[in-house]
Amino acid sequence: MSDQTKDWLSKWSPLLFAIATNISVVAYGYGKMAQKIEPLEEHATLHTTEKAISLFVTRSEFAMSNIARDRELADIKATVKEMKDEVNRKLDKLLEVKHK
């Protein structure tokens, strides 16, 4: 290697090394930042207020559905009780007929 090349390398190699190091640090940091920001952006686009409103019901709608469900359950219980009473009556008749 010539003296001129050695002189040039001794002057510029620290600068080139610093530039290469800074570029690699920035690239690494950008990669880390992209890993953190992409999920946040995806979450922000997927979980918007408009989508939440279309997915979830309001408190009054929830209360109304509970009231309607309670009414239906009461109707079903009444029907089951009537059927049970009717079955008991029929069984009583069968037992009376059998004992006679």
C-alpha positions as CSV (number, residue, x, y, z in Angstrom):
1,M,0.0,0.0,0.0
2,S,1.3,3.4,-0.9
3,D,1.9,6.2,1.6
4,Q,-0.8,8.3,-0.1
5,T,-3.4,5.5,0.3
6,K,-2.4,5.0,4.0
7,D,-2.7,8.7,4.6
8,W,-6.1,8.8,2.9
9,L,-7.3,5.8,5.0
10,S,-6.1,7.3,8.2
11,K,-7.9,10.5,7.5
12,W,-11.2,9.1,6.2
13,S,-11.7,5.7,7.8
14,P,-12.9,7.1,11.1
15,L,-15.5,9.2,9.3
16,L,-16.6,6.3,7.1
17,F,-16.8,4.1,10.1
18,A,-18.9,6.6,12.0
19,I,-21.2,7.1,9.0
20,A,-21.7,3.4,8.6
21,T,-22.3,2.9,12.3
22,N,-24.9,5.7,12.4
23,I,-26.7,4.3,9.3
24,S,-26.8,0.9,11.0
25,V,-28.1,2.3,14.3
26,V,-30.7,4.4,12.5
27,A,-31.8,1.3,10.4
28,Y,-32.0,-0.8,13.6
29,G,-34.0,1.9,15.4
30,Y,-36.3,2.3,12.5
31,G,-36.9,-1.4,12.4
32,K,-37.8,-1.4,16.1
33,M,-40.0,1.6,15.7
34,A,-41.8,0.0,12.7
35,Q,-42.4,-3.1,14.9
36,K,-44.0,-0.9,17.5
37,I,-46.0,1.4,15.3
38,E,-47.5,-1.1,12.8
39,P,-49.5,-3.0,15.4
40,L,-50.7,0.3,16.9
41,E,-51.8,1.6,13.4
42,E,-53.5,-1.8,12.7
43,H,-55.3,-1.5,16.1
44,A,-56.3,2.0,15.4
45,T,-57.8,1.1,12.0
46,L,-59.5,-2.1,13.2
47,H,-60.9,-0.9,16.5
48,T,-62.6,2.4,15.6
49,T,-65.6,3.9,17.4
50,E,-67.8,3.3,14.4
51,K,-67.0,-0.4,14.3
52,A,-67.5,-0.6,18.1
53,I,-70.9,1.0,17.8
54,S,-71.9,-1.5,15.1
55,L,-70.7,-4.4,17.1
56,F,-71.9,-3.5,20.6
57,V,-75.3,-2.5,21.8
58,T,-76.3,0.5,23.9
59,R,-77.3,0.1,27.5
60,S,-81.0,0.7,26.7
61,E,-80.9,-2.0,23.9
62,F,-79.2,-4.4,26.4
63,A,-81.8,-3.7,29.0
64,M,-84.7,-4.2,26.5
65,S,-83.2,-7.5,25.3
66,N,-82.9,-8.6,29.0
67,I,-86.6,-7.7,29.6
68,A,-87.7,-9.5,26.5
69,R,-85.6,-12.6,27.5
70,D,-87.1,-12.5,31.0
71,R,-90.6,-12.4,29.5
72,E,-89.9,-15.3,27.2
73,L,-88.5,-17.3,30.1
74,A,-91.5,-16.6,32.1
75,D,-93.8,-17.7,29.3
76,I,-91.7,-20.9,28.9
77,K,-91.9,-21.6,32.6
78,A,-95.6,-21.1,32.6
79,T,-96.0,-23.5,29.6
80,V,-93.8,-26.1,31.2
81,K,-95.8,-25.8,34.5
82,E,-99.1,-26.3,32.6
83,M,-97.7,-29.3,30.8
84,K,-96.4,-30.7,34.1
85,D,-99.8,-30.2,35.7
86,E,-101.5,-31.9,32.7
87,V,-99.1,-34.9,32.8
88,N,-99.7,-35.2,36.5
89,R,-103.5,-35.2,36.0
90,K,-103.2,-37.9,33.3
91,L,-101.0,-40.0,35.5
92,D,-103.5,-39.6,38.4
93,K,-106.3,-40.8,36.1
94,L,-104.2,-43.8,35.0
95,L,-103.5,-44.7,38.6
96,E,-107.2,-44.4,39.5
97,V,-108.2,-46.5,36.6
98,K,-105.6,-49.1,37.4
99,H,-106.6,-49.3,41.1
100,K,-110.3,-49.8,40.3
